[in-house]
Amino acid sequence: MALTLYDAFVPSCRQILGGMHGVIAKAEAHCTEHGIDPAELVEAKLADTMWNLPWHVRSTWVHSAYVISLLPTGEFSPDFTELPGDFSAMKTKIQRTLDELAQVTPEQLEEVQDKTVGFVLGGQRLMEFSGQNFLLGFSQPNFYFHATTFYDILRMKGVPLGKRDFMGNPMAR
């Protein structure tokens, strides 16, 4: 059986988001165990010119469930509004993203895989893609970048994490 766009995108997003949920639980436990103010981790960045933890959580939503909701419109513009400001809000954002992805069907993505999708930033249509190329060549790399950076920030701050934490539950047979 051929791999569908749905198969190539949605299950792996759900897997990594599940891992992020577990990573947050470990971060909370680390703060409690070591008397660290959670805000210290929430506001952490890998570098001064990079975004903090909440930005990366929102961006995993933007480049998964949100982008899928916008593909039928033919335009994608990143959402720069609400940031989840603490661990509880981050868990809620991740769970809502998982819930939204659970509603996506293979047919939905099949319908938009050849549709032209414009990347719009600051009111300017900067690039055009097919729906498939946008998901696999733009959103998927961004999704993994932000999920990885989220993990890396917490690892840098001393949260005891390993690769298995990042991966979540692999898609077994």
Secondary structure as the mmCIF struct_conf table of DSSP 4:
data_model
#
loop_
_struct_conf.conf_type_id
_struct_conf.id
_struct_conf.beg_label_comp_id
_struct_conf.beg_label_asym_id
_struct_conf.beg_label_seq_id
_struct_conf.end_label_comp_id
_struct_conf.end_label_asym_id
_struct_conf.end_label_seq_id
HELX_LH_PP_P HELX_LH_PP_P1 ALA A 2 THR A 4
HELX_RH_AL_P HELX_RH_AL_P1 LEU A 5 HIS A 34
TURN_TY1_P TURN_TY1_P1 GLY A 35 GLY A 35
HELX_RH_AL_P HELX_RH_AL_P2 PRO A 38 VAL A 42
TURN_TY1_P TURN_TY1_P2 GLU A 43 GLU A 43
BEND BEND1 LEU A 46 ALA A 47
TURN_TY1_P TURN_TY1_P3 ASP A 48 THR A 49
BEND BEND2 MET A 50 MET A 50
HELX_RH_AL_P HELX_RH_AL_P3 LEU A 53 TRP A 61
HELX_RH_PI_P HELX_RH_PI_P1 VAL A 62 TYR A 66
HELX_RH_AL_P HELX_RH_AL_P4 VAL A 67 LEU A 70
HELX_RH_3T_P HELX_RH_3T_P1 LEU A 71 THR A 73
TURN_TY1_P TURN_TY1_P4 GLY A 74 GLY A 74
STRN STRN1 GLU A 75 PHE A 76
BEND BEND3 THR A 81 THR A 81
BEND BEND4 ASP A 86 ASP A 86
HELX_RH_AL_P HELX_RH_AL_P5 PHE A 87 ALA A 102
TURN_TY1_P TURN_TY1_P5 GLN A 103 GLN A 103
HELX_RH_AL_P HELX_RH_AL_P6 PRO A 106 VAL A 112
TURN_TY1_P TURN_TY1_P6 GLN A 113 ASP A 114
BEND BEND5 LYS A 115 LYS A 115
STRN STRN2 THR A 116 LEU A 121
TURN_TY1_P TURN_TY1_P7 GLY A 122 GLY A 123
STRN STRN3 GLN A 124 SER A 130
HELX_RH_AL_P HELX_RH_AL_P7 GLY A 131 PHE A 134
HELX_RH_PI_P HELX_RH_PI_P2 LEU A 135 SER A 139
HELX_RH_AL_P HELX_RH_AL_P8 GLN A 140 MET A 156
TURN_TY1_P TURN_TY1_P8 LYS A 157 GLY A 158
HELX_RH_AL_P HELX_RH_AL_P9 LYS A 163 MET A 167
BEND BEND6 ASN A 169 ASN A 169
#
